[in-house]
């Protein structure tokens, strides 16, 4: 297992402890901007099969330094191997499979990776345009930076960038996908060969943006999966572009399908029970929260938060009534709406007089629909509000038990709502 580490020592320690009962070796690259002693002192001693790389790079979000650190991990693991599979994650991930399930999922396929062909759009622009990201001066996630003179390292980057601009980026099929992956030994050899023998490709990615989501995916996708593959090993909720942070059990997703191996983005200060709860997701327990089985229908999962029932409304797996196109984003399955209204039917307990509703989306739609879209219960309509998982609404003072929840959309319009699909039982 290969881990790019920076700011989540507790999550990495939980993952390493879990896999200490297996023959998994874990290689860790810790960002050189993070103090190693400070990182290590925040947990107990790591199991013996965890190896921190001695050579460390300063890693910048969105920069080619992420690719270089990952290649360092691959080379170190290949030298120490051989291994059948190379699983790459960030330190803010937690396992969600039993050990038996983890190895079974890896054995069931040659590679786990997302490879989406880029013919146009934002992701292709991130490659075709020219970016400088691997320097403190361009680290736009940090604030309070002071101006500094151009040093030799920055001058080298500028010289290389200008040389590449004169030649142009390498053309050809381009694929992108979620940064995490699990690759076979053959696929890793393919990647390392390209890293050593294709300097034009390397330099083209060096001055791209988010090349960690393109470099490996293009090499593997073009060679092995030209039709695309939607099978990353890690669940991430990118409904609002940036990954949703998970700190407590109530933050856990309701649409995690059983092929995922890990869950991210885990908060550095996550609740102590979160690792155990993650593993219980595949034992038939969705959350360690109050859960009324009578309310869990084909498309509804109910929990209780502060005494108020909270219903998560998901798209059906098979039923096509009001539902259209199926899709997949970063491994999350979704369906688009194909009607002005869709309904969820359930048996609400007689004592329910208030309820919260959430509509989890794999991709958030345009918020321009909000003034014109609403949930309805028993003739009462409440407009949708945007939230971190998609959309929500809350009903108060309901006069009697209800059996139907209806989502109304602007008539004649088909807003690009990509509603998460109910996971398999």
N, C-alpha and C positions, 0 to 999 in steps of 0.2 A: 504494500500500500504506500502511495506517495502523497505527502501532505504539504501543501503550501501554507505556512503558518505566519501569523502576525500578531493578533490581538485576542485570541480565544484559548488560553491555556487550559481552562477547566473543561471545555468541550473536547479538546484533543486528549486530555488525560482520561476522560470518561470513555472515549472511543478506544484508546490504547488499552485500558483496563479490560474492556469488554472482549477485545480480540486476543488478550493474553492467554485465553483458554484454547487458542487454536495455534496453527503453525504459520500465521500471518506475520511477516516482517514489515515493519513500518519505518519508512524513511521520511525525515522531516527537514524541510528547508525553512529556517526562521529568518524573516526579513532582517537585514542588517541594521535597519533603523530601530529595531526592537532589542532592548538589552536582554541577552541570553540569561544571565543570572536572575534578573527580575522575573522573566518568563517562567523559569524553572521553579522558583521559590513559591509560586502561587499554588502549587499542588504538591502532593507527595512524590516520591521517586517513581520514575516511569519504569514500566516492565522492561526486562533485558532485551526484548526484540525490537525496541524503539531506538533508532539511530538518528541523531541530529547531525546534519552535514557540517563539517568543519568550515568549508569554503562557503561564504554567505554573500549574497548580493543585496543591494538596496533595491527593493521592489516597489514599483509605482503602479497604482491602480490604472488599468487601461493601457499600460505600456508594454513594450516588448520584453522588459525585464521579467515579467511574469512567465513568458515563454522560456526565457533563458534559465530561470530558476527551475522550471519544470523539466527542461532538458537535463540540467544538472542532476535532478532526482532520478530521471530515467537512466542516465549513464551509470550512476552509482549503483542502482539496483541491478542493472544488467551485468555489471562487473562482479557483483556479489552473488548473482543468481546461479543458474537460470530459474525463472519463474514461469508458470503457465499464464498468469494474468497479472496485469499492472493496473491497479485501481487508483485514480487520481481524484483527490478531494481537497477542500480547504479546511483549516482547523476549526471553523465555525460550523461543522457538520456533526450530526449524531446518527448512529446506526438505527434502523427501524426494522431489521430482520433478525430472526433467530440465527444462530450460527449455521444451523442446518439449512435454513432458507436462503441465507446469504450465498453459500457455496452452490446450492441448487440453482439459483438464478444465474450465477456466473457460468455454470456448466451448461445451461440451456441455450446459450448463444455464444458466438465467437467474440463479438464486441458489444459493449454497451456504450453508445455515443449518439448524440444528435447531430445529423448532417443535413442541413437544409440548403438546397441549391440557391445561390444568389445570382439572379439575372439583373436585378435592379434594386432600388430602394436604399434605405438608410445604411443597412449593414454593408452593402457593397461600396457605398460612399466612404465608409470608415476605412476601407482598404485602399480605394483608388486615390483618395486625397492623401496629403502628406502631413504627418503630425510629429511633434516632438513631445514625448510624455515622460521620458526616463531621466528626469532631473527635478530637483527641488523647486527650481524656478517655474516649472510647468505643472507642478502638482496642485491641481485646482481643488483637491479635496482638503487641503490644509489652508489655514488662514494665518494672518500675521507674519507672512514671509517678508524678509528684508531684501532689497535689491542687492545684487552682488555682481562683480565683474565676470566676464566670460573667461573661464579657465581652460586648461588644455583638453579636459574631457569633453566639455561642451563644444569647444572648437572642433574636436574630432567628429562629434555628432553632426555639427553643421556642415562640415566638409563632406561627410558621407551622404547627408541628405541632398546636398546640391548635386553631387555626382549622380545619385539615383534619379533626381528630377530631370537631369539632362538625358538619361537613358530611358526613363519611364518605368512604371511598375510592370512586373511580369503579368502577362495576360493568361487567360485560360479559365477553366471551370473553377468556381469559387463556392465554398460551402462554409456555413457558420453553424454554431449551436452552443448549448450550455457548456460552460467551461469544464465541468467534471466529466470523467469518462472511465471506462474499464476496458482495456485493450488486450488482445492476445499478444503472444510473443512475436508472431509474424507482423502484426500491425506496428508494434514498437520498433522492430527492425526497419520497417518501411520509413517510419518517422525519423529515426536516427540517421539513416542513409541520406535522406533529403537534407537534414540539418547539416551534414558534413559535406555533401556533394552538390548542393544547389544554392550557391551564394546569392544568386539573383532573387530567389524566393525568400531567403532569409532576410536580405536587405529590404525587400518590398514589404515584409511584415514588420520589420524593425521600425519603420516610419509610418505604420498604420495605427489605427485606434482600436482597442480591444482585440489585439491580435491573438490573445489567448483563446478567443472564441472562433478563430479562423484558421490559425496555423495548423493545428493537428487535424481539425475537422476537414479541411480541404485535402490534405494528403491522404487521409483514410477514406473520405467520401469519394473522391475522384477515382481512387484505385479499386475500391471494394463495393461502394454503395452509391453508384451514380444516380439511382432513382431516389435517393434520400433515405434516411433512417431517423426514427423518432424514439430513441430508446436510451436516454441518459440515465445514469444510476442514481441521481440525486433529485429529490423534489425541492423546487423553489417556487415560491409564489411571487411572480413578477407582474401582478395585475396592474400596479401603478408604476411600472418601469423598474424602480429600484426594488430589490428583494425585501419582502416583509420580514421584520425581525420577530423571532419567536423566543419568548422569555419564560412563559408559564404554560401550564397544561391547556388553559383555555385558548391559547394562541394556536394550538395544533390544527392542521387542516382536516377538512371533512371529505376531501375528494382524492385522497392518496390511494392510488391503485397498487396492487400487490407486487408489482415488479420492481418498485423502487428499493434501493439499498440504504440510502441515507436521506436525511432531512436537513436543510439549511434555510435560512440564515439564523443560527443560534446566537442569542445575546451573550456577551461575555459574562454577565451576572445572572445567568438563567437560574430558575428555581431548582432546588436540590432534587426534586422528584421528577424533573423533566426527562433525563435519560431513561429511567425505568418506564415512564409513561410512553415514550416513543416506541420502545420495544413492545409494549402492550397493544400497539395499533394493529399488529398482525395476529393477535390472540383473540380477536373478536371484540376487543374493548376499544371504542373510539376515543373516549376520554375518561379521565378519572373525575367525572362530574356527575351530578344527578342526571339520570337518563331514564326516560319513561318508554319502555319498549312498545307500548300501545300507540305511541305517536310516530314511531319510526316506520315510515312507509317506503315505497319504492324510491321516492324522490325527496324525502324529508328526514332530517336528523335533528332531534331535539335535545337540548341541554338546558340546564337551569343556571342563570347567572344573577346572583343577588335576589333570588326568589322569583324572578321574572322569567317565564319560559322564553327560550331563544331558539327559533327554528331556522335552519339552514336549508334553503330551497335549491335543489340541484336539477340539472337536466337528466332526462331518462336515458337509459342505455339503449333501449330498443324502440319504445313508443314514439311514433312520428307525429302525433297530434299537436300541431302548432310548432313543431320543431323541424329544423332543416339541416343545413350543412354540418357535417362533423369535421373536427379539426384537432390539431395537436400542437401545443406550444411548450417547449422545454419539457416534454414528457407528460404535461397535463392535458387530459382530454377535455374537449369542450364541444358544445353544439350552439349553433346560432338560431335565433328565433325566426319563425316563418309565419307569424300571425300577429294580429293586433292585440290578441289576448291569449294567455295560457293559464292553466289552472293546476293547482295542487290540491289533492283531496286527502283528508286525514280525519281521525277521530280525536278531537280536542277534549280533554277532561272537563267535566261540568264546572269545576271551580276556576277555570281560566277566565280572567276578566282583563288581562293585559298580556301582550305578546310582542316580542321583538322578532323581526324578520331580516334575514340576510340573504343576498343573492351573490354567492361567490363566483367570480369571473376569472378565467384564465387570462383574458385581456380586457381591461376596462374600456367601455364604450365612451363615446363622446358625452361629456357632461351637459351638452346642450339639450339632451333629451329630458333632463331632470324636471323642468317645470311642467312637462307634458306626460310624464310616466308616473304611475301610482300603483300601489297594492290596494286591493279591496277585500274587506271581510264584512259580510252581512250588510252590504250597502254603504259601509263607511270606507272612504278612500283616503289614503295617506300618501303624499308624494315621496318619491325615492330621494335619498341623500347619498352622495358619494362617501365611501369609507375605504379602509385599507385593503379589504378583501374583495371589494366590488361596490355593492349598493345595499342600502338598508332602509328600514322604516320601523316605526313603533306605534302600536295601537294601545289605547287606554280606554277603560270604561266600556268594554264590550258587553252588550246586554244579555247575551246567552251563549251557550256552547256553539262552536262553528265547525263546519265540515269541509269548507272550501276556501282557498286563498287564490285570488286571481291577480295576475300582473297585467295591467293595461298599458299599452304603448301608443304613441301618436298614430292615429289612423292613416293608413296608406304609406307609412314609413317603415323601413326595416333597419333600425339602428344596429350598429355593429356590436351587439352584445354577445360575448362569447362565454356562455354560462358553463361552469364546471360540471362535469358528468359524475353521476353517482358511482362510487366504486363498487366493484363486484363484491358480493357477499363472501 
